[in-house]
Amino acid sequence: FRNDETAPLLKALITGNRTALTPELSAAFRKSGASHILALSGMHLGIVYGIVLKLLASAGNTRRALVGRSVAAVTICGLYTLATGAGESIVRAFLFILLNETALLSGRYRSTGNVLLTALVIQLCLSPSSVKSVGFQLSYAAMSGIAFIYPRLKGLWPEKDAGSGFPSAFITRPTRWIWNSAAMSISCQVATAPLAWIYFRTFPMHFLLTNLIALPLTGVIIPSAALTVLLARAGQCPDLLVRFTEWLTGLLIGALEIIASM
């Protein structure tokens, strides 16, 4: 990469290793309220999980295909969890995936609240001392917001488009996506704000703007970066993909620096 900040940021996003980040870039993430993007969590593992499911979607929906897809997804996500240090938040995310796939294969009802509480009990049984970890507390607090606050906020926006014409759908679908994203961000922030204040004495004022910009970008950057690295290792990476990944990374950095300066 031509930009010196690109590789350290991609390394932090994919592996959780932030040692190479410059103090200025770390400060931009902290001041803009985007530090959670650098901490490996459910978002990162969810992207890996989504990639695996997409790659194996062509196998079909037979019982054998479903079992094979679930085993592959759980195995790859488990290896990623171990490879990145198995921190409390990413272990929580792995337990979510494991429980979700188990419920899917067994035909059981999948409730986010039930999965959350089951994962909490399992993780505390495996590692009781985790309850003292700030990352553990923030991770479960954020998921509590998603499980119990987000559905109510999301429900404030009507599910069906007003009318059936193309112009109406063209307007309402993007605005619904914006509302759902905002509702998700607000839910997590409301649930984690007390802990963030207790531990860090801070509250990101522009968290809503940050998440609306940074989360979609990160969701594209991580798969693009992973593909770039894999193809580069194989000696088959096109320069266009490298430049595209670097452009996305620069866009994220620039946006967060502007928000941090507000």
C-alpha positions in Angstrom: 0.0 0.0 0.0 1.2 3.5 -0.8 -0.3 5.1 2.3 1.6 4.4 5.5 -1.6 4.3 7.6 -3.4 1.7 5.4 -1.6 -1.5 6.4 -1.6 -0.8 10.2 -5.3 0.0 10.2 -6.2 -3.2 8.1 -4.0 -5.2 10.5 -6.0 -3.8 13.4 -9.3 -4.4 11.8 -8.6 -8.0 10.8 -6.4 -9.3 13.7 -7.1 -6.8 16.5 -3.4 -5.9 16.7 -3.3 -2.1 17.1 0.4 -1.7 18.0 1.3 -0.2 14.6 -1.4 2.5 14.7 -0.1 6.1 14.9 -1.2 8.0 18.0 -3.0 10.5 15.8 -5.1 7.8 14.1 -5.9 6.1 17.5 -7.0 9.5 18.8 -9.2 10.0 15.8 -11.0 6.7 16.4 -11.3 7.5 20.1 -12.6 11.1 19.7 -15.1 10.2 17.0 -16.5 7.3 19.1 -15.3 4.6 16.7 -12.9 2.8 19.1 -15.2 -0.2 19.2 -14.4 -0.8 15.5 -10.8 -1.6 16.4 -11.8 -4.0 19.1 -12.5 -7.4 17.7 -16.1 -8.1 18.4 -19.3 -9.5 17.0 -19.1 -7.2 14.0 -15.8 -8.7 12.9 -16.8 -12.3 13.5 -20.2 -11.6 11.9 -18.5 -10.5 8.7 -16.4 -13.7 8.6 -19.6 -15.7 9.3 -21.5 -13.9 6.6 -18.7 -14.5 4.0 -18.6 -18.2 4.8 -22.4 -18.5 4.4 -22.3 -16.6 1.1 -19.5 -18.8 -0.3 -21.4 -21.9 0.7 -24.9 -20.7 -0.3 -24.8 -22.5 -3.6 -24.7 -25.9 -1.8 -28.5 -25.7 -1.5 -30.8 -26.2 1.5 -30.9 -29.9 1.8 -30.3 -31.4 5.3 -26.8 -32.4 4.4 -26.0 -29.0 2.9 -27.3 -27.2 6.0 -25.3 -29.4 8.3 -22.1 -29.0 6.2 -22.6 -25.2 6.0 -23.1 -25.0 9.8 -20.1 -27.1 10.6 -17.9 -25.1 8.2 -19.2 -21.8 9.6 -18.7 -22.8 13.2 -15.2 -24.3 12.5 -13.9 -21.3 10.6 -15.3 -18.8 13.1 -13.8 -20.9 15.9 -10.4 -20.9 14.3 -10.6 -17.1 13.7 -11.6 -16.6 17.4 -8.5 -18.6 18.5 -6.2 -17.0 16.0 -7.1 -13.5 17.2 -6.5 -14.3 20.9 -10.0 -15.4 22.0 -10.9 -12.1 23.8 -14.1 -11.9 25.8 -16.1 -10.0 23.2 -15.2 -12.3 20.3 -15.8 -15.4 22.4 -19.2 -14.0 23.1 -19.8 -13.6 19.4 -18.6 -17.1 18.7 -21.0 -18.5 21.3 -23.8 -16.6 19.5 -22.9 -18.2 16.2 -22.6 -21.7 17.8 -26.0 -21.4 19.6 -27.7 -19.9 16.5 -26.5 -22.8 14.2 -27.4 -25.4 16.9 -30.9 -23.9 17.1 -31.2 -23.8 13.3 -30.2 -27.5 12.9 -32.4 -28.6 15.7 -35.4 -26.6 14.6 -35.6 -24.6 17.8 -36.9 -21.1 18.1 -34.1 -18.6 17.9 -34.7 -15.6 20.2 -31.9 -13.1 20.5 -32.6 -12.6 24.2 -32.5 -16.4 24.9 -29.2 -16.8 22.9 -27.8 -13.8 24.8 -28.5 -15.2 28.2 -27.5 -18.7 27.3 -24.1 -17.5 25.9 -23.7 -15.4 29.1 -24.2 -18.5 31.4 -21.9 -20.6 29.2 -19.1 -18.0 29.1 -19.3 -17.4 32.9 -19.2 -21.1 33.6 -16.1 -21.5 31.4 -14.4 -18.4 32.7 -16.0 -16.8 35.8 -13.3 -14.1 36.0 -14.4 -12.7 32.7 -17.2 -10.8 34.5 -14.5 -8.4 35.7 -13.4 -7.6 32.2 -14.5 -4.3 30.8 -14.7 -5.8 27.3 -16.9 -8.6 28.5 -19.3 -6.1 30.3 -19.4 -3.7 27.3 -20.0 -6.6 24.9 -22.9 -8.0 26.7 -24.3 -4.6 27.5 -24.3 -3.7 23.7 -26.0 -7.0 22.9 -28.6 -6.4 25.6 -29.4 -3.2 23.8 -29.7 -5.0 20.5 -31.9 -7.7 22.0 -34.2 -5.7 24.1 -34.2 -2.0 23.0 -33.5 -2.2 19.2 -36.7 -4.2 18.3 -38.8 -1.4 19.9 -37.0 1.4 18.2 -37.0 -0.4 14.9 -40.8 -1.0 15.2 -41.4 2.8 15.3 -40.8 2.8 11.5 -43.5 1.1 9.4 -42.4 -2.2 7.9 -44.3 -1.8 4.6 -43.7 0.8 2.0 -46.3 3.4 1.6 -47.8 2.4 -1.7 -46.4 0.0 -4.2 -44.9 2.2 -6.8 -41.2 2.4 -7.6 -40.8 6.1 -6.5 -42.3 5.3 -3.1 -40.1 2.3 -2.5 -37.0 4.1 -3.8 -37.6 6.7 -1.1 -38.8 4.6 1.8 -36.3 1.7 1.6 -33.1 3.8 2.0 -34.7 5.9 4.8 -35.8 2.7 6.6 -32.2 1.4 6.3 -31.0 4.7 7.8 -33.5 4.5 10.6 -32.7 0.8 11.4 -29.0 1.7 11.5 -29.6 4.7 13.7 -31.9 2.6 16.0 -29.1 -0.1 16.3 -26.5 2.6 17.2 -28.8 4.3 19.7 -29.7 0.9 21.3 -26.0 0.0 21.8 -25.1 3.4 23.0 -27.9 3.6 25.6 -27.0 0.2 27.0 -23.2 0.8 27.1 -23.2 4.6 28.1 -23.3 4.0 31.9 -20.4 1.6 31.8 -18.4 3.9 29.4 -18.9 6.8 31.8 -18.0 4.7 34.9 -14.8 3.4 33.3 -13.7 6.1 30.9 -15.6 9.3 32.0 -16.4 10.0 28.4 -19.4 9.9 26.0 -19.0 10.3 22.2 -21.2 13.1 21.2 -21.2 12.2 17.5 -21.6 8.4 17.9 -24.7 8.4 15.6 -22.9 10.1 12.7 -19.8 8.0 13.3 -21.7 4.7 13.2 -23.8 5.6 10.1 -20.6 6.2 8.2 -18.0 3.9 9.7 -19.9 0.7 10.1 -21.0 0.3 6.5 -17.5 1.2 5.3 -15.9 -1.3 7.7 -18.3 -4.0 6.5 -16.8 -3.5 3.0 -13.2 -2.9 4.0 -12.7 -6.1 6.0 -13.8 -8.5 3.1 -11.9 -6.4 0.6 -8.8 -6.4 2.7 -9.0 -10.1 3.4 -9.4 -10.8 -0.4 -6.5 -8.5 -1.2 -4.2 -10.2 1.3 -5.1 -13.7 0.2 -4.7 -12.9 -3.5 -1.4 -11.1 -2.8 0.0 -14.1 -1.0 -1.0 -16.2 -4.0 0.7 -13.7 -6.3 -2.5 -13.0 -8.2 -3.8 -9.7 -6.6 -4.8 -7.1 -9.2 -3.5 -3.6 -8.6 -7.1 -2.3 -9.0 -8.2 -4.3 -5.9 -5.2 -3.0 -3.9 -6.1 0.6 -4.8 -9.8 0.1 -4.1 -9.0 -1.3 -0.6 -6.6 1.6 0.1 -9.2 4.1 -1.2 -11.9 2.7 1.2 -9.4 2.8 4.1 -8.5 6.4 3.3 -12.2 7.3 3.1 -12.8 5.8 6.6 -9.8 7.6 8.1 -10.8 10.9 6.5 -14.4 10.7 7.7 -13.3 9.9 11.3 -10.7 12.6 11.4 -13.4 15.2 10.3 -15.9 13.9 12.9 -13.1 13.9 15.6 -12.4 17.6 14.9 -16.0 18.6 15.2 
